[in-house]
Amino acid sequence: MNWLKVLVGISALIIAGCAAYFSVTGLGVLFAGASISVMVMASSLELAKLVAATYLKQKWDELQGFNKWYLTISVGVLMLITSAGIFGYLSNAFQAQSLQLQQVDREILVHQTKIDQNNTQITQLSTQITEFNTNQGKILDGGKVNSRLIRSIDNRDKQIAKINDKISDLQNQNAKETEKINQIKISNLGLEKEVGGFRFVAEAFNMELKNVVKFFIFLIVIVFDPLAVALIIAFNGLVSDKKKKQREILTEMMENDQKLGLYEVYGDTKDDIVENISQNTEDNGKNLPIEEEPEVVVENIPQEIEELPKLQWEDFMHPEFNWNNKKLWINNPRAVNYWLNSKGGTARELNKIKNEEENVKTY
């Protein structure tokens, strides 16, 4: 349980710190006109949110009325504000990349447009060559060949040659434009890697890149700050459970001490005492009422019971109270509780002290 409490506490602090940083920075970006003032305000609200969540967890049963529900609503609203700041931070980070991507896409589009235009001209020129060849074939098939026809064929051949030259020139231009596009992509290869995962998801689901990024940002925002607050509450719950368990152990020890004293008066041995206590604590770990014993007259008591002064509540709270004299306070439940909570005592030390006292009484 101790390791679980430590892990929950560390996780809560890390996630809450990250959420606060991203939120404060994001709100500063959203309100760029007064970024420093907004960041200071957001930092104080982040701290107040965690303190309020802790206070509500510790004092939920004691709080009543307006203060209880106002603090609860305030924590919820502050969680929404934090989430909005985180969304602004992540959106701004993607926007910076998006602007660079748009610039690269525009540069590529310019060269791609030239390639498309050249391809259109190549198609038109190729169609002209096809028409020339078709007409020339029809003329030759007519069988009327003369010098005028031959000159016409020569002119068409020259035109076809010029068209082929134009086609070759356009193809060379396309090759140069394609090389420029490749250079642009190589120079921005790092940027492509940063958004490559999002591009792949967008292409896989046939969605726009912006929509995919917004979806991922929403997922992060939904779990980020609510998880931090939930872990803070869980950590406080673990601490409260430990204190409650210590109080239950202390109460049980006090009840057992009272039973030990009662049985010792009637002359039972130590084994008899332990057996009687175990028989009276079988009902789900709860102590059953001890049946009244018949009055027994003890003639010979082997040892005198030392009477201790009765303590008042203020006695052991005095700064000069002698805690080293354990007989003054070990049998006083309120003094023991004060020693555990204010003097740094532990349940293990308390058991050790009680065992020493029992050994002293035995001898």
C-alpha positions in Angstrom: 0.0 0.0 0.0 2.9 2.4 0.7 4.3 1.9 -2.7 0.9 2.4 -4.3 0.5 5.6 -2.4 3.9 6.9 -3.5 3.2 5.9 -7.2 -0.2 7.6 -7.2 1.2 10.7 -5.6 4.1 11.0 -8.0 1.9 10.3 -11.0 -0.6 12.9 -9.8 2.1 15.6 -9.4 3.6 14.9 -12.8 0.4 14.9 -14.7 -1.0 17.9 -12.8 2.3 19.8 -13.4 2.3 19.0 -17.2 -1.4 19.9 -17.4 -0.7 23.2 -15.7 2.3 24.0 -17.9 0.4 23.3 -21.2 -2.7 25.1 -20.0 -0.9 28.2 -18.8 1.2 28.4 -22.0 -1.9 27.8 -24.2 -3.9 30.5 -22.4 -1.0 32.8 -22.9 -1.1 32.1 -26.6 -4.9 32.6 -26.9 -4.7 35.9 -25.1 -1.4 37.2 -26.7 -2.3 40.8 -25.9 -1.8 40.3 -22.1 0.0 36.9 -22.1 2.0 37.5 -18.9 -1.0 38.6 -16.8 -3.1 35.7 -18.1 -0.3 33.2 -17.4 0.0 34.5 -13.8 -3.8 34.3 -13.3 -4.0 30.8 -14.8 -1.1 29.6 -12.6 -3.0 30.7 -9.4 -6.2 29.1 -10.6 -4.3 25.8 -11.3 -3.0 25.7 -7.8 -6.4 26.7 -6.3 -8.0 23.9 -8.3 -5.8 21.2 -6.8 -6.1 22.6 -3.3 -9.9 22.8 -3.6 -10.1 19.2 -4.9 -8.0 18.0 -1.9 -10.1 20.0 0.5 -13.3 18.6 -0.9 -12.0 15.1 -0.5 -10.8 15.6 3.1 -13.9 17.5 4.3 -16.7 16.3 2.1 -18.8 14.9 4.9 -18.3 18.0 7.0 -19.0 20.7 4.3 -22.6 21.8 4.0 -24.6 24.1 1.8 -23.4 26.7 -0.6 -19.6 26.4 0.1 -19.6 22.6 -0.7 -21.4 22.9 -4.1 -19.7 26.1 -5.1 -16.2 24.5 -4.6 -17.4 21.4 -6.6 -18.7 23.5 -9.5 -15.5 25.7 -9.4 -13.3 22.6 -9.7 -15.3 21.4 -12.7 -15.2 24.8 -14.4 -11.4 25.1 -13.8 -11.0 21.7 -15.3 -12.7 22.9 -18.5 -10.5 26.1 -18.5 -7.4 23.9 -18.2 -8.6 21.6 -21.0 -9.2 24.7 -23.2 -5.7 25.9 -22.5 -4.3 22.5 -23.4 -6.3 22.5 -26.6 -5.0 26.0 -27.5 -1.4 24.9 -26.8 -1.6 21.8 -29.0 -3.6 23.6 -31.7 -1.0 26.3 -31.9 1.8 23.7 -32.1 0.1 22.0 -35.0 -0.7 25.4 -36.6 3.0 26.2 -36.8 3.6 22.9 -38.7 0.5 23.4 -40.8 1.7 26.8 -42.1 5.0 25.3 -43.1 3.2 22.5 -44.8 1.0 24.9 -46.7 4.1 26.9 -47.9 5.7 23.7 -49.1 2.5 22.6 -50.8 2.2 26.0 -52.6 5.8 25.7 -53.9 5.1 22.2 -55.2 1.8 23.4 -56.7 3.6 26.0 -58.8 5.9 23.5 -60.4 3.1 20.9 -60.7 0.9 23.5 -62.5 3.7 24.0 -65.1 4.0 20.3 -65.6 0.2 20.0 -66.1 0.2 22.8 -68.7 3.1 21.2 -70.6 1.3 17.8 -70.6 -1.7 19.5 -72.1 0.4 21.1 -74.9 2.1 17.7 -75.5 -1.3 16.1 -75.9 -2.4 18.7 -78.4 0.8 18.5 -80.5 0.6 14.7 -80.5 -3.0 15.0 -81.9 -1.7 17.3 -84.7 1.0 14.9 -85.7 -1.6 12.1 -85.8 -3.9 14.2 -88.1 -1.0 15.1 -90.4 -0.1 11.4 -90.7 -3.7 10.5 -91.4 -4.2 13.1 -94.1 -0.9 12.2 -95.7 -1.9 8.6 -95.9 -5.1 9.4 -97.6 -3.5 11.6 -100.2 -0.9 8.9 -101.0 -3.6 6.3 -101.3 -5.3 8.5 -104.0 -2.5 7.7 -106.5 -2.2 11.3 -107.8 1.3 12.2 -107.1 2.8 15.4 -108.5 5.4 18.0 -107.6 2.9 20.0 -105.7 1.8 17.0 -103.6 5.4 16.3 -102.9 6.1 19.8 -101.7 3.0 19.7 -99.5 4.2 16.4 -98.0 7.7 18.0 -97.4 6.1 21.0 -95.6 4.0 18.7 -93.4 7.1 16.7 -92.5 8.9 19.8 -91.5 5.9 20.8 -89.4 5.8 17.4 -87.8 9.6 17.8 -87.0 9.0 21.2 -85.4 6.1 19.7 -83.4 8.3 16.9 -82.2 11.0 19.4 -81.2 8.3 21.3 -79.2 7.2 18.1 -77.6 10.8 17.3 -76.7 11.3 20.7 -75.2 8.2 20.5 -73.1 9.2 17.0 -71.8 12.6 18.5 -70.8 10.8 21.3 -69.0 8.7 18.7 -67.2 11.8 16.8 -66.1 13.3 20.0 -64.7 10.1 20.8 -62.8 9.9 17.3 -61.4 13.5 17.6 -60.2 12.6 20.9 -58.4 9.7 19.2 -56.7 11.9 16.4 -55.5 14.4 19.0 -54.2 11.7 20.7 -52.2 10.5 17.5 -50.7 14.0 16.4 -49.7 14.7 19.8 -48.1 11.5 19.5 -46.0 11.9 15.8 -45.2 12.1 16.5 -41.5 8.7 18.3 -41.6 7.2 15.4 -43.5 8.4 13.0 -40.8 6.8 15.1 -38.1 3.3 14.8 -39.7 3.9 11.6 -41.5 1.8 9.6 -39.0 -1.1 11.9 -39.2 -0.9 11.9 -43.0 -1.0 8.1 -43.0 -4.0 8.0 -40.7 -5.8 10.7 -42.8 -5.2 8.7 -46.0 -6.2 5.4 -44.4 -9.6 6.8 -43.2 -10.0 9.1 -46.2 -10.1 12.2 -44.0 -8.5 15.6 -44.0 -5.3 16.1 -42.1 -6.8 18.8 -39.9 -9.7 16.7 -38.9 -7.4 13.8 -37.8 -5.3 16.2 -35.7 -8.3 17.7 -34.1 -9.6 14.3 -33.1 -6.3 13.3 -31.5 -6.2 16.7 -29.6 -9.7 16.1 -28.3 -8.7 12.6 -27.0 -5.7 14.1 -25.1 -7.7 16.9 -23.7 -10.5 14.6 -22.4 -8.1 12.5 -20.3 -5.4 14.9 -19.3 -6.6 17.3 -16.6 -9.5 15.1 -15.4 -6.9 12.3 -14.8 -4.7 14.7 -12.8 -7.6 15.7 -10.5 -8.7 12.1 -10.1 -5.2 11.0 -9.1 -5.0 13.9 -6.5 -8.3 12.7 -5.0 -7.2 9.1 -5.1 -3.9 10.0 -3.3 -5.9 11.8 -0.5 -8.1 8.8 -0.2 -5.1 6.5 0.3 -3.8 8.9 3.0 -7.2 9.0 4.7 -7.5 5.2 4.6 -4.1 4.8 6.3 -5.0 7.2 9.1 -8.4 5.5 9.6 -6.7 2.1 9.8 -4.3 3.4 12.4 -7.2 4.7 14.5 -9.0 1.4 14.2 -5.9 -0.5 15.3 -5.4 1.9 18.2 -9.0 1.5 19.3 -8.8 -2.3 19.2 -5.6 -2.2 21.2 -7.2 -0.1 23.9 -10.2 -2.4 24.1 -7.9 -5.4 24.4 -5.9 -3.6 27.2 -9.1 -3.1 29.1 -10.0 -6.8 28.8 -6.5 -7.8 29.9 -6.8 -5.7 33.0 -10.3 -7.1 33.8 -9.1 -10.8 33.5 -6.0 -10.1 35.5 -8.1 -9.0 38.4 -9.8 -12.4 38.5 -6.5 -14.3 38.5 -6.4 -15.7 35.0 -3.1 -16.6 33.4 -1.8 -14.8 30.2 -2.8 -17.8 28.0 -6.3 -17.7 29.4 -6.5 -13.9 28.7 -5.5 -14.4 25.0 -8.0 -17.2 24.6 -10.8 -15.2 26.1 -10.1 -12.2 23.9 -10.0 -14.4 20.7 -13.3 -15.9 21.7 -14.9 -12.5 22.2 -13.6 -11.1 18.8 -15.0 -13.7 16.3 -17.9 -11.7 15.0 -16.3 -10.3 11.8 -13.4 -8.8 13.7 -15.8 -6.8 16.0 -15.5 -7.1 19.8 -18.4 -8.9 21.4 -19.6 -7.7 24.9 -17.9 -9.5 27.7 -20.3 -11.5 29.9 -20.4 -10.5 33.5 -18.3 -12.7 35.6 -19.4 -13.9 39.0 -17.9 -12.0 41.9 -14.8 -13.8 43.1 -12.9 -13.0 46.2 -9.1 -13.1 45.7 -7.3 -13.8 48.9 -3.7 -13.7 48.0 -2.5 -11.4 45.3 1.0 -12.3 44.2 2.0 -8.7 43.6 0.8 -5.3 44.5 -0.7 -3.2 41.7 0.9 0.2 41.6 -1.6 2.9 41.6 -0.9 5.5 39.0 -2.1 9.1 39.2 -5.2 9.9 37.1 -4.3 12.3 34.3 -6.3 15.2 33.1 -6.5 16.0 29.4 -4.3 19.1 29.9 -1.5 17.2 31.8 0.1 15.4 28.8 -0.4 18.4 26.6 2.0 20.5 28.8 5.3 21.1 27.0 7.3 19.8 30.0 5.3 16.6 30.4 7.7 13.6 31.1 7.0 11.2 28.2 9.9 9.0 29.2 7.9 7.9 32.2 5.6 5.6 30.3 3.6 4.6 33.3 2.1 8.1 33.4 0.4 7.9 30.1 0.5 4.4 28.5 -2.9 3.4 30.0 -4.6 6.6 29.1 -6.2 6.3 25.6 -6.4 10.1 25.0 -2.7 10.5 26.0 -1.7 7.6 23.6 -3.7 9.2 20.8 -2.0 12.6 21.5 1.4 10.8 21.5 0.7 9.2 18.1 -0.7 12.3 16.4 1.5 15.0 17.9 4.7 13.4 19.1 5.5 11.3 16.1 4.8 8.0 17.8 4.0 4.9 15.8 1.8 1.8 16.3 4.9 -0.4 16.3 6.6 1.6 19.1 3.3 1.5 21.1 3.2 -2.3 20.9 6.8 -2.5 22.0 6.1 -0.2 25.0 3.1 -2.2 26.0 5.0 -5.5 25.7 7.7 -4.1 28.0 5.0 -3.0 30.6 3.5 -6.5 30.5 6.9 -8.1 31.0 7.5 -5.9 34.0 4.1 -6.8 35.5 4.8 -10.5 34.9 8.1 -10.4 36.8 
